[in-house]
Amino acid sequence: MFKLKKEQNGSELLITMVGILDTPATPKLAEALDGVYDGLTKLTFEFRDLEYLTSAGLRVLLEAQQEMDDREAEMILLNVSDDIMEVFRLTGFDDVLTFG
């Protein structure tokens, strides 16, 4: 099961994810991100309670990174587990994304 929570503070948005970000869950994340980029200076994803993600989840994160790059804004991933970090390393996403 996948859950997310959005918290906006001015031009900063925090998205906390819980569970498994797999193919059935990615539309929920994509919908949460739809139309939020204008005016954002910082987009933060909290990974503390995210257990796993698939390539579908990676795609949504990459699209978010591209949107933030286009706006010269910051995107950061917090508290990424070793298992998920290994997925980022294997796919080369660790060179594209910023981790805190």
Chimera marker file (.cmm) of the C-alpha trace (Angstrom):
<marker_set name="trace">
<marker id="1" x="0.000" y="0.000" z="0.000" r="1" g="1" b="0" radius="0.5"/>
<marker id="2" x="1.223" y="3.494" z="-0.849" r="1" g="1" b="0" radius="0.5"/>
<marker id="3" x="0.311" y="6.719" z="0.905" r="1" g="1" b="0" radius="0.5"/>
<marker id="4" x="1.558" y="10.243" z="0.522" r="1" g="1" b="0" radius="0.5"/>
<marker id="5" x="1.144" y="13.543" z="2.274" r="1" g="1" b="0" radius="0.5"/>
<marker id="6" x="1.783" y="16.984" z="0.813" r="1" g="1" b="0" radius="0.5"/>
<marker id="7" x="2.790" y="19.935" z="2.968" r="1" g="1" b="0" radius="0.5"/>
<marker id="8" x="3.301" y="23.301" z="1.317" r="1" g="1" b="0" radius="0.5"/>
<marker id="9" x="5.061" y="26.162" z="3.046" r="1" g="1" b="0" radius="0.5"/>
<marker id="10" x="5.168" y="29.121" z="0.701" r="1" g="1" b="0" radius="0.5"/>
<marker id="11" x="7.338" y="28.193" z="-2.271" r="1" g="1" b="0" radius="0.5"/>
<marker id="12" x="8.501" y="24.918" z="-0.702" r="1" g="1" b="0" radius="0.5"/>
<marker id="13" x="6.686" y="21.593" z="-0.968" r="1" g="1" b="0" radius="0.5"/>
<marker id="14" x="7.348" y="18.486" z="1.116" r="1" g="1" b="0" radius="0.5"/>
<marker id="15" x="5.984" y="15.138" z="-0.051" r="1" g="1" b="0" radius="0.5"/>
<marker id="16" x="6.164" y="12.326" z="2.466" r="1" g="1" b="0" radius="0.5"/>
<marker id="17" x="5.771" y="8.834" z="1.020" r="1" g="1" b="0" radius="0.5"/>
<marker id="18" x="4.885" y="5.653" z="2.890" r="1" g="1" b="0" radius="0.5"/>
<marker id="19" x="4.843" y="2.072" z="1.631" r="1" g="1" b="0" radius="0.5"/>
<marker id="20" x="5.723" y="0.834" z="-1.826" r="1" g="1" b="0" radius="0.5"/>
<marker id="21" x="5.956" y="3.112" z="-4.866" r="1" g="1" b="0" radius="0.5"/>
<marker id="22" x="5.182" y="0.614" z="-7.610" r="1" g="1" b="0" radius="0.5"/>
<marker id="23" x="3.335" y="0.729" z="-10.932" r="1" g="1" b="0" radius="0.5"/>
<marker id="24" x="-0.168" y="0.897" z="-9.393" r="1" g="1" b="0" radius="0.5"/>
<marker id="25" x="0.943" y="3.629" z="-6.962" r="1" g="1" b="0" radius="0.5"/>
<marker id="26" x="2.751" y="5.947" z="-9.380" r="1" g="1" b="0" radius="0.5"/>
<marker id="27" x="-0.403" y="7.627" z="-10.728" r="1" g="1" b="0" radius="0.5"/>
<marker id="28" x="-1.124" y="8.822" z="-7.183" r="1" g="1" b="0" radius="0.5"/>
<marker id="29" x="2.307" y="10.474" z="-6.976" r="1" g="1" b="0" radius="0.5"/>
<marker id="30" x="2.046" y="11.862" z="-10.510" r="1" g="1" b="0" radius="0.5"/>
<marker id="31" x="-1.369" y="13.336" z="-9.680" r="1" g="1" b="0" radius="0.5"/>
<marker id="32" x="0.022" y="14.900" z="-6.481" r="1" g="1" b="0" radius="0.5"/>
<marker id="33" x="2.723" y="16.597" z="-8.564" r="1" g="1" b="0" radius="0.5"/>
<marker id="34" x="0.427" y="17.729" z="-11.359" r="1" g="1" b="0" radius="0.5"/>
<marker id="35" x="0.411" y="21.524" z="-11.550" r="1" g="1" b="0" radius="0.5"/>
<marker id="36" x="2.536" y="22.126" z="-8.429" r="1" g="1" b="0" radius="0.5"/>
<marker id="37" x="5.790" y="23.251" z="-10.029" r="1" g="1" b="0" radius="0.5"/>
<marker id="38" x="5.009" y="26.867" z="-10.870" r="1" g="1" b="0" radius="0.5"/>
<marker id="39" x="6.392" y="29.074" z="-8.136" r="1" g="1" b="0" radius="0.5"/>
<marker id="40" x="8.203" y="26.281" z="-6.296" r="1" g="1" b="0" radius="0.5"/>
<marker id="41" x="11.768" y="26.957" z="-5.232" r="1" g="1" b="0" radius="0.5"/>
<marker id="42" x="12.225" y="23.670" z="-3.389" r="1" g="1" b="0" radius="0.5"/>
<marker id="43" x="10.628" y="20.233" z="-3.689" r="1" g="1" b="0" radius="0.5"/>
<marker id="44" x="11.516" y="17.727" z="-0.977" r="1" g="1" b="0" radius="0.5"/>
<marker id="45" x="10.653" y="14.043" z="-0.911" r="1" g="1" b="0" radius="0.5"/>
<marker id="46" x="10.740" y="12.291" z="2.459" r="1" g="1" b="0" radius="0.5"/>
<marker id="47" x="11.699" y="8.634" z="1.967" r="1" g="1" b="0" radius="0.5"/>
<marker id="48" x="11.935" y="7.551" z="5.633" r="1" g="1" b="0" radius="0.5"/>
<marker id="49" x="8.883" y="5.258" z="5.417" r="1" g="1" b="0" radius="0.5"/>
<marker id="50" x="9.168" y="4.279" z="1.758" r="1" g="1" b="0" radius="0.5"/>
<marker id="51" x="9.953" y="0.576" z="1.616" r="1" g="1" b="0" radius="0.5"/>
<marker id="52" x="10.552" y="0.075" z="-2.100" r="1" g="1" b="0" radius="0.5"/>
<marker id="53" x="10.191" y="1.685" z="-5.487" r="1" g="1" b="0" radius="0.5"/>
<marker id="54" x="10.041" y="0.327" z="-9.005" r="1" g="1" b="0" radius="0.5"/>
<marker id="55" x="11.072" y="1.770" z="-12.355" r="1" g="1" b="0" radius="0.5"/>
<marker id="56" x="7.662" y="3.417" z="-12.622" r="1" g="1" b="0" radius="0.5"/>
<marker id="57" x="8.400" y="5.372" z="-9.446" r="1" g="1" b="0" radius="0.5"/>
<marker id="58" x="11.855" y="6.241" z="-10.736" r="1" g="1" b="0" radius="0.5"/>
<marker id="59" x="10.295" y="7.687" z="-13.879" r="1" g="1" b="0" radius="0.5"/>
<marker id="60" x="8.007" y="10.013" z="-11.891" r="1" g="1" b="0" radius="0.5"/>
<marker id="61" x="10.935" y="11.196" z="-9.769" r="1" g="1" b="0" radius="0.5"/>
<marker id="62" x="13.039" y="11.845" z="-12.862" r="1" g="1" b="0" radius="0.5"/>
<marker id="63" x="10.210" y="13.847" z="-14.431" r="1" g="1" b="0" radius="0.5"/>
<marker id="64" x="9.923" y="15.882" z="-11.220" r="1" g="1" b="0" radius="0.5"/>
<marker id="65" x="13.667" y="16.533" z="-11.274" r="1" g="1" b="0" radius="0.5"/>
<marker id="66" x="13.480" y="17.697" z="-14.894" r="1" g="1" b="0" radius="0.5"/>
<marker id="67" x="10.589" y="20.052" z="-14.055" r="1" g="1" b="0" radius="0.5"/>
<marker id="68" x="12.528" y="21.536" z="-11.142" r="1" g="1" b="0" radius="0.5"/>
<marker id="69" x="15.701" y="21.849" z="-13.251" r="1" g="1" b="0" radius="0.5"/>
<marker id="70" x="13.724" y="23.683" z="-15.938" r="1" g="1" b="0" radius="0.5"/>
<marker id="71" x="12.678" y="26.197" z="-13.265" r="1" g="1" b="0" radius="0.5"/>
<marker id="72" x="16.189" y="26.380" z="-11.783" r="1" g="1" b="0" radius="0.5"/>
<marker id="73" x="14.711" y="25.154" z="-8.499" r="1" g="1" b="0" radius="0.5"/>
<marker id="74" x="15.929" y="22.582" z="-5.986" r="1" g="1" b="0" radius="0.5"/>
<marker id="75" x="14.722" y="19.020" z="-5.497" r="1" g="1" b="0" radius="0.5"/>
<marker id="76" x="16.035" y="16.864" z="-2.669" r="1" g="1" b="0" radius="0.5"/>
<marker id="77" x="15.383" y="13.327" z="-1.413" r="1" g="1" b="0" radius="0.5"/>
<marker id="78" x="15.684" y="12.788" z="2.328" r="1" g="1" b="0" radius="0.5"/>
<marker id="79" x="16.276" y="9.670" z="4.413" r="1" g="1" b="0" radius="0.5"/>
<marker id="80" x="16.683" y="7.251" z="1.520" r="1" g="1" b="0" radius="0.5"/>
<marker id="81" x="17.227" y="3.687" z="2.775" r="1" g="1" b="0" radius="0.5"/>
<marker id="82" x="20.279" y="1.706" z="1.703" r="1" g="1" b="0" radius="0.5"/>
<marker id="83" x="18.102" y="-0.650" z="-0.375" r="1" g="1" b="0" radius="0.5"/>
<marker id="84" x="16.461" y="2.182" z="-2.305" r="1" g="1" b="0" radius="0.5"/>
<marker id="85" x="19.786" y="3.989" z="-2.644" r="1" g="1" b="0" radius="0.5"/>
<marker id="86" x="21.162" y="0.860" z="-4.298" r="1" g="1" b="0" radius="0.5"/>
<marker id="87" x="18.366" y="1.112" z="-6.905" r="1" g="1" b="0" radius="0.5"/>
<marker id="88" x="19.402" y="4.722" z="-7.556" r="1" g="1" b="0" radius="0.5"/>
<marker id="89" x="23.045" y="3.663" z="-7.908" r="1" g="1" b="0" radius="0.5"/>
<marker id="90" x="22.289" y="0.777" z="-10.266" r="1" g="1" b="0" radius="0.5"/>
<marker id="91" x="20.182" y="2.988" z="-12.528" r="1" g="1" b="0" radius="0.5"/>
<marker id="92" x="22.562" y="5.944" z="-12.454" r="1" g="1" b="0" radius="0.5"/>
<marker id="93" x="19.930" y="8.155" z="-10.830" r="1" g="1" b="0" radius="0.5"/>
<marker id="94" x="22.330" y="8.883" z="-7.986" r="1" g="1" b="0" radius="0.5"/>
<marker id="95" x="24.160" y="11.159" z="-10.451" r="1" g="1" b="0" radius="0.5"/>
<marker id="96" x="20.976" y="13.030" z="-11.365" r="1" g="1" b="0" radius="0.5"/>
<marker id="97" x="19.168" y="13.373" z="-8.022" r="1" g="1" b="0" radius="0.5"/>
<marker id="98" x="20.208" y="15.230" z="-4.870" r="1" g="1" b="0" radius="0.5"/>
<marker id="99" x="20.152" y="13.470" z="-1.520" r="1" g="1" b="0" radius="0.5"/>
<marker id="100" x="20.116" y="15.042" z="1.915" r="1" g="1" b="0" radius="0.5"/>
<link id1="1" id2="2" r="1" g="1" b="0" radius="0.2"/>
<link id1="2" id2="3" r="1" g="1" b="0" radius="0.2"/>
<link id1="3" id2="4" r="1" g="1" b="0" radius="0.2"/>
<link id1="4" id2="5" r="1" g="1" b="0" radius="0.2"/>
<link id1="5" id2="6" r="1" g="1" b="0" radius="0.2"/>
<link id1="6" id2="7" r="1" g="1" b="0" radius="0.2"/>
<link id1="7" id2="8" r="1" g="1" b="0" radius="0.2"/>
<link id1="8" id2="9" r="1" g="1" b="0" radius="0.2"/>
<link id1="9" id2="10" r="1" g="1" b="0" radius="0.2"/>
<link id1="10" id2="11" r="1" g="1" b="0" radius="0.2"/>
<link id1="11" id2="12" r="1" g="1" b="0" radius="0.2"/>
<link id1="12" id2="13" r="1" g="1" b="0" radius="0.2"/>
<link id1="13" id2="14" r="1" g="1" b="0" radius="0.2"/>
<link id1="14" id2="15" r="1" g="1" b="0" radius="0.2"/>
<link id1="15" id2="16" r="1" g="1" b="0" radius="0.2"/>
<link id1="16" id2="17" r="1" g="1" b="0" radius="0.2"/>
<link id1="17" id2="18" r="1" g="1" b="0" radius="0.2"/>
<link id1="18" id2="19" r="1" g="1" b="0" radius="0.2"/>
<link id1="19" id2="20" r="1" g="1" b="0" radius="0.2"/>
<link id1="20" id2="21" r="1" g="1" b="0" radius="0.2"/>
<link id1="21" id2="22" r="1" g="1" b="0" radius="0.2"/>
<link id1="22" id2="23" r="1" g="1" b="0" radius="0.2"/>
<link id1="23" id2="24" r="1" g="1" b="0" radius="0.2"/>
<link id1="24" id2="25" r="1" g="1" b="0" radius="0.2"/>
<link id1="25" id2="26" r="1" g="1" b="0" radius="0.2"/>
<link id1="26" id2="27" r="1" g="1" b="0" radius="0.2"/>
<link id1="27" id2="28" r="1" g="1" b="0" radius="0.2"/>
<link id1="28" id2="29" r="1" g="1" b="0" radius="0.2"/>
<link id1="29" id2="30" r="1" g="1" b="0" radius="0.2"/>
<link id1="30" id2="31" r="1" g="1" b="0" radius="0.2"/>
<link id1="31" id2="32" r="1" g="1" b="0" radius="0.2"/>
<link id1="32" id2="33" r="1" g="1" b="0" radius="0.2"/>
<link id1="33" id2="34" r="1" g="1" b="0" radius="0.2"/>
<link id1="34" id2="35" r="1" g="1" b="0" radius="0.2"/>
<link id1="35" id2="36" r="1" g="1" b="0" radius="0.2"/>
<link id1="36" id2="37" r="1" g="1" b="0" radius="0.2"/>
<link id1="37" id2="38" r="1" g="1" b="0" radius="0.2"/>
<link id1="38" id2="39" r="1" g="1" b="0" radius="0.2"/>
<link id1="39" id2="40" r="1" g="1" b="0" radius="0.2"/>
<link id1="40" id2="41" r="1" g="1" b="0" radius="0.2"/>
<link id1="41" id2="42" r="1" g="1" b="0" radius="0.2"/>
<link id1="42" id2="43" r="1" g="1" b="0" radius="0.2"/>
<link id1="43" id2="44" r="1" g="1" b="0" radius="0.2"/>
<link id1="44" id2="45" r="1" g="1" b="0" radius="0.2"/>
<link id1="45" id2="46" r="1" g="1" b="0" radius="0.2"/>
<link id1="46" id2="47" r="1" g="1" b="0" radius="0.2"/>
<link id1="47" id2="48" r="1" g="1" b="0" radius="0.2"/>
<link id1="48" id2="49" r="1" g="1" b="0" radius="0.2"/>
<link id1="49" id2="50" r="1" g="1" b="0" radius="0.2"/>
<link id1="50" id2="51" r="1" g="1" b="0" radius="0.2"/>
<link id1="51" id2="52" r="1" g="1" b="0" radius="0.2"/>
<link id1="52" id2="53" r="1" g="1" b="0" radius="0.2"/>
<link id1="53" id2="54" r="1" g="1" b="0" radius="0.2"/>
<link id1="54" id2="55" r="1" g="1" b="0" radius="0.2"/>
<link id1="55" id2="56" r="1" g="1" b="0" radius="0.2"/>
<link id1="56" id2="57" r="1" g="1" b="0" radius="0.2"/>
<link id1="57" id2="58" r="1" g="1" b="0" radius="0.2"/>
<link id1="58" id2="59" r="1" g="1" b="0" radius="0.2"/>
<link id1="59" id2="60" r="1" g="1" b="0" radius="0.2"/>
<link id1="60" id2="61" r="1" g="1" b="0" radius="0.2"/>
<link id1="61" id2="62" r="1" g="1" b="0" radius="0.2"/>
<link id1="62" id2="63" r="1" g="1" b="0" radius="0.2"/>
<link id1="63" id2="64" r="1" g="1" b="0" radius="0.2"/>
<link id1="64" id2="65" r="1" g="1" b="0" radius="0.2"/>
<link id1="65" id2="66" r="1" g="1" b="0" radius="0.2"/>
<link id1="66" id2="67" r="1" g="1" b="0" radius="0.2"/>
<link id1="67" id2="68" r="1" g="1" b="0" radius="0.2"/>
<link id1="68" id2="69" r="1" g="1" b="0" radius="0.2"/>
<link id1="69" id2="70" r="1" g="1" b="0" radius="0.2"/>
<link id1="70" id2="71" r="1" g="1" b="0" radius="0.2"/>
<link id1="71" id2="72" r="1" g="1" b="0" radius="0.2"/>
<link id1="72" id2="73" r="1" g="1" b="0" radius="0.2"/>
<link id1="73" id2="74" r="1" g="1" b="0" radius="0.2"/>
<link id1="74" id2="75" r="1" g="1" b="0" radius="0.2"/>
<link id1="75" id2="76" r="1" g="1" b="0" radius="0.2"/>
<link id1="76" id2="77" r="1" g="1" b="0" radius="0.2"/>
<link id1="77" id2="78" r="1" g="1" b="0" radius="0.2"/>
<link id1="78" id2="79" r="1" g="1" b="0" radius="0.2"/>
<link id1="79" id2="80" r="1" g="1" b="0" radius="0.2"/>
<link id1="80" id2="81" r="1" g="1" b="0" radius="0.2"/>
<link id1="81" id2="82" r="1" g="1" b="0" radius="0.2"/>
<link id1="82" id2="83" r="1" g="1" b="0" radius="0.2"/>
<link id1="83" id2="84" r="1" g="1" b="0" radius="0.2"/>
<link id1="84" id2="85" r="1" g="1" b="0" radius="0.2"/>
<link id1="85" id2="86" r="1" g="1" b="0" radius="0.2"/>
<link id1="86" id2="87" r="1" g="1" b="0" radius="0.2"/>
<link id1="87" id2="88" r="1" g="1" b="0" radius="0.2"/>
<link id1="88" id2="89" r="1" g="1" b="0" radius="0.2"/>
<link id1="89" id2="90" r="1" g="1" b="0" radius="0.2"/>
<link id1="90" id2="91" r="1" g="1" b="0" radius="0.2"/>
<link id1="91" id2="92" r="1" g="1" b="0" radius="0.2"/>
<link id1="92" id2="93" r="1" g="1" b="0" radius="0.2"/>
<link id1="93" id2="94" r="1" g="1" b="0" radius="0.2"/>
<link id1="94" id2="95" r="1" g="1" b="0" radius="0.2"/>
<link id1="95" id2="96" r="1" g="1" b="0" radius="0.2"/>
<link id1="96" id2="97" r="1" g="1" b="0" radius="0.2"/>
<link id1="97" id2="98" r="1" g="1" b="0" radius="0.2"/>
<link id1="98" id2="99" r="1" g="1" b="0" radius="0.2"/>
<link id1="99" id2="100" r="1" g="1" b="0" radius="0.2"/>
</marker_set>
